[in-house]
Amino acid sequence: MLQLLLAILIGLAPAPVAAQDPVKVSPRDYKVEIENDWVRVLRVKRGPHEKTPMHEHPASVVVHLTDCHQRITGADGKAQEVRRKAGEVSYTDAVNHAEENLSDLPSEAAVVELKSGAPKGLSWPLPFDPVRLDPRYHIVLFENDRVRVIRTILEPHIKSPLHEHPHYVVVYLTDLHTTMTLADGRQVDNPRKPGDIAWRDALKHVTENIGDRTAMEIQVELK
């Protein structure tokens, strides 16, 4: 009889909350831009005072494409207000939360979700590390055991030295027109708009800003 009672009580216990994919929970706000074995990159657009219900992300790098003022409520019910400027970058461990845009303006961000594992590629430290070879234009924003995040700034008609990256995601912050000359001599034309996002396999190259505006981008390198 006691065993039967325990079985009934266990059956009545609330089931664990299932993981909530933001793309499924709020397809209005979240769109998949890139997905492969190592990352899923989401573009999130949230209208003024819009809310996104509880959802979860793995460890992620967030690149803010606009200013934002939002309330973030965790799974424990604790809430905090956060303000970010366009171009700011943040790293978050795996999280389960709800979000609300507190601004009268829409907000937009790129969320680089990190999957388990990393692509096989270059070993660290990089022999042609852009941060070492060209520190004026390659600035480390933060680094941990999974990623290194760099802000690159290239003034008009400036050319970087030959350098290399492991597999990485690029988020473009400005209108720009650059060319990349690869190690084998091939040249790649690269006109971009603010908010464009790209995936690049590991490569060695020279970048030249052939436009008349300063080029700015965020590079999320995988380790």
KAFENCOR-V356736 format. One record per residue. N is the residue number from 1. SS is DSSP state (h for helix, s for strand, l for the rest). PSI is psi as a letter, one per 30 degrees, with the letter a starting at -180 (none if undefined). NEAR is the number of other ideal C-beta (glycine too) atoms within 12 Angstrom. Layout:
BEGIN
n:N ss:SS psi:PSI near:NEAR
n:N ss:SS psi:PSI near:NEAR
END
This chain:
BEGIN
n:1 ss:l psi:e near:7
n:2 ss:h psi:e near:8
n:3 ss:h psi:e near:9
n:4 ss:h psi:e near:10
n:5 ss:h psi:e near:11
n:6 ss:h psi:e near:12
n:7 ss:h psi:e near:12
n:8 ss:h psi:e near:12
n:9 ss:h psi:e near:12
n:10 ss:h psi:e near:12
n:11 ss:h psi:f near:11
n:12 ss:h psi:f near:10
n:13 ss:l psi:k near:10
n:14 ss:l psi:k near:9
n:15 ss:l psi:l near:8
n:16 ss:l psi:k near:8
n:17 ss:l psi:k near:12
n:18 ss:l psi:l near:13
n:19 ss:l psi:k near:17
n:20 ss:l psi:j near:21
n:21 ss:s psi:k near:23
n:22 ss:h psi:f near:34
n:23 ss:h psi:e near:25
n:24 ss:h psi:e near:18
n:25 ss:h psi:e near:25
n:26 ss:l psi:i near:25
n:27 ss:l psi:f near:18
n:28 ss:l psi:e near:17
n:29 ss:l psi:e near:30
n:30 ss:s psi:k near:32
n:31 ss:s psi:k near:23
n:32 ss:s psi:k near:22
n:33 ss:s psi:e near:30
n:34 ss:s psi:k near:28
n:35 ss:s psi:k near:19
n:36 ss:l psi:a near:23
n:37 ss:l psi:f near:17
n:38 ss:l psi:f near:31
n:39 ss:s psi:l near:39
n:40 ss:s psi:k near:31
n:41 ss:s psi:k near:36
n:42 ss:s psi:k near:38
n:43 ss:s psi:k near:31
n:44 ss:s psi:k near:41
n:45 ss:s psi:k near:27
n:46 ss:s psi:k near:36
n:47 ss:l psi:l near:21
n:48 ss:l psi:k near:18
n:49 ss:l psi:g near:18
n:50 ss:l psi:l near:26
n:51 ss:s psi:k near:24
n:52 ss:s psi:k near:36
n:53 ss:s psi:l near:24
n:54 ss:s psi:k near:26
n:55 ss:s psi:l near:35
n:56 ss:s psi:l near:30
n:57 ss:s psi:k near:37
n:58 ss:l psi:a near:27
n:59 ss:l psi:k near:27
n:60 ss:s psi:l near:34
n:61 ss:s psi:k near:42
n:62 ss:s psi:k near:40
n:63 ss:s psi:j near:43
n:64 ss:s psi:k near:30
n:65 ss:l psi:f near:35
n:66 ss:l psi:l near:30
n:67 ss:l psi:l near:22
n:68 ss:s psi:l near:36
n:69 ss:s psi:j near:25
n:70 ss:s psi:l near:35
n:71 ss:s psi:k near:24
n:72 ss:s psi:k near:33
n:73 ss:s psi:k near:23
n:74 ss:s psi:l near:18
n:75 ss:l psi:f near:20
n:76 ss:l psi:g near:13
n:77 ss:l psi:f near:12
n:78 ss:l psi:k near:13
n:79 ss:s psi:l near:18
n:80 ss:s psi:k near:18
n:81 ss:s psi:k near:17
n:82 ss:s psi:k near:26
n:83 ss:s psi:k near:20
n:84 ss:s psi:l near:25
n:85 ss:l psi:l near:18
n:86 ss:l psi:k near:24
n:87 ss:l psi:f near:28
n:88 ss:l psi:l near:27
n:89 ss:s psi:k near:36
n:90 ss:s psi:l near:29
n:91 ss:s psi:k near:28
n:92 ss:s psi:k near:27
n:93 ss:l psi:l near:17
n:94 ss:l psi:k near:19
n:95 ss:s psi:l near:27
n:96 ss:s psi:j near:28
n:97 ss:s psi:l near:31
n:98 ss:s psi:l near:30
n:99 ss:s psi:k near:38
n:100 ss:s psi:k near:28
n:101 ss:s psi:j near:32
n:102 ss:l psi:f near:24
n:103 ss:l psi:l near:23
n:104 ss:l psi:f near:13
n:105 ss:l psi:l near:19
n:106 ss:l psi:l near:21
n:107 ss:s psi:l near:35
n:108 ss:s psi:k near:34
n:109 ss:s psi:l near:44
n:110 ss:s psi:k near:45
n:111 ss:s psi:j near:44
n:112 ss:s psi:j near:45
n:113 ss:s psi:k near:39
n:114 ss:s psi:k near:35
n:115 ss:l psi:l near:22
n:116 ss:l psi:k near:14
n:117 ss:l psi:l near:15
n:118 ss:l psi:l near:26
n:119 ss:l psi:k near:23
n:120 ss:l psi:k near:14
n:121 ss:l psi:b near:21
n:122 ss:l psi:k near:25
n:123 ss:l psi:k near:13
n:124 ss:l psi:k near:22
n:125 ss:l psi:l near:16
n:126 ss:l psi:k near:26
n:127 ss:l psi:e near:16
n:128 ss:l psi:h near:24
n:129 ss:s psi:j near:26
n:130 ss:h psi:f near:36
n:131 ss:h psi:e near:29
n:132 ss:h psi:e near:18
n:133 ss:h psi:f near:22
n:134 ss:l psi:h near:24
n:135 ss:l psi:f near:18
n:136 ss:l psi:e near:17
n:137 ss:l psi:f near:28
n:138 ss:s psi:j near:32
n:139 ss:s psi:k near:23
n:140 ss:s psi:k near:22
n:141 ss:s psi:e near:28
n:142 ss:s psi:l near:22
n:143 ss:s psi:k near:23
n:144 ss:l psi:a near:19
n:145 ss:l psi:f near:13
n:146 ss:l psi:e near:30
n:147 ss:s psi:l near:35
n:148 ss:s psi:k near:35
n:149 ss:s psi:k near:37
n:150 ss:s psi:k near:36
n:151 ss:s psi:k near:31
n:152 ss:s psi:k near:38
n:153 ss:s psi:k near:29
n:154 ss:s psi:j near:38
n:155 ss:l psi:l near:23
n:156 ss:l psi:k near:19
n:157 ss:l psi:g near:16
n:158 ss:l psi:k near:24
n:159 ss:s psi:k near:22
n:160 ss:l psi:l near:31
n:161 ss:l psi:l near:24
n:162 ss:l psi:k near:24
n:163 ss:s psi:l near:35
n:164 ss:s psi:l near:36
n:165 ss:s psi:k near:43
n:166 ss:l psi:a near:34
n:167 ss:l psi:k near:32
n:168 ss:s psi:l near:39
n:169 ss:s psi:k near:43
n:170 ss:s psi:k near:40
n:171 ss:s psi:j near:45
n:172 ss:s psi:k near:31
n:173 ss:l psi:f near:34
n:174 ss:l psi:l near:31
n:175 ss:l psi:k near:21
n:176 ss:s psi:l near:34
n:177 ss:s psi:j near:24
n:178 ss:s psi:l near:37
n:179 ss:s psi:k near:25
n:180 ss:s psi:k near:35
n:181 ss:s psi:j near:24
n:182 ss:s psi:l near:22
n:183 ss:l psi:f near:17
n:184 ss:l psi:g near:12
n:185 ss:l psi:f near:12
n:186 ss:l psi:k near:14
n:187 ss:s psi:k near:17
n:188 ss:s psi:k near:21
n:189 ss:s psi:k near:16
n:190 ss:s psi:i near:27
n:191 ss:s psi:k near:20
n:192 ss:s psi:l near:28
n:193 ss:l psi:l near:19
n:194 ss:l psi:k near:23
n:195 ss:l psi:f near:28
n:196 ss:l psi:k near:27
n:197 ss:s psi:k near:37
n:198 ss:s psi:l near:31
n:199 ss:s psi:k near:29
n:200 ss:s psi:k near:31
n:201 ss:l psi:l near:24
n:202 ss:l psi:k near:27
n:203 ss:s psi:l near:31
n:204 ss:s psi:k near:29
n:205 ss:s psi:l near:29
n:206 ss:s psi:k near:29
n:207 ss:s psi:k near:42
n:208 ss:s psi:k near:27
n:209 ss:s psi:j near:31
n:210 ss:l psi:g near:23
n:211 ss:l psi:a near:24
n:212 ss:l psi:g near:14
n:213 ss:l psi:l near:24
n:214 ss:l psi:k near:21
n:215 ss:s psi:k near:38
n:216 ss:s psi:k near:32
n:217 ss:s psi:l near:43
n:218 ss:s psi:k near:44
n:219 ss:s psi:k near:43
n:220 ss:s psi:j near:46
n:221 ss:s psi:k near:44
n:222 ss:s psi:k near:37
n:223 ss:l psi:none near:27
END
